[in-house]
Amino acid sequence: MAYTVPRPRLTLAEKVYLPSIVGGLLITLKHMLRLLTGQTKVTMQYPEQKWDAQLPSWYRGAPTLVSNEFGRDKCVGCQLCEFICPPRAITIHPEEIPADERWSKVEKRAKSFDIDMIRCIYCGLCEEVCPEQAIYLRKDYSITGLSRAEMVHDIHKLRELGGEMPGLVNKWNEKK
């Protein structure tokens, strides 16, 4: 059985939308007065002014690879970041280290490390899961490219962007 719901009776002012129109105009007038008195700013002049100083400490930007103070990559090719990445933006191809090299006790290293910045959702899971603290999210929000190929950062570009971060990498430690 259907129920009939009676509609409320509207006043004359409500029928011509007068209170709604006046309310909207008051909000617009309030914003205009704040702008004219200098209390708020409408836009930022982007290339000259940037948000860098106002970025919060928890801001998550683009992921990069870092090396230790000796120039050695912190990435040991464990592929945990590749496995945890929700949009599958990270691709790692590990390689074994030859027995005649100094670091032959280490099982593998990253031969290639690619991050597709178009697919990356900047979630920060790669940084959290890295056991050697090799991948960091830098405070960068202006990542651009002229083609899709430019937006895939390879291991060399990631090293260049990440720079150097001092600290011990457990796998590369000779005492272990």
Buried (B, 14 or more C-beta within 10 A) or exposed (E): EEEEEEEEEEEEEEEEEEEEEEEEEEEEEEEEEEEEEEEEEEEEEEEEEEEEEEEEEEBBBBBBBBBBEEEEBBBBBBBBBBEBBEEEBBBBEBEEBEEEEEEEEBEBBBEEBBBBBEBBEBBBBBBEBBEBBBBBBBEBBEBEEEEEEEBBBEBEBBBEBBEEBEEEBEBBEEEE
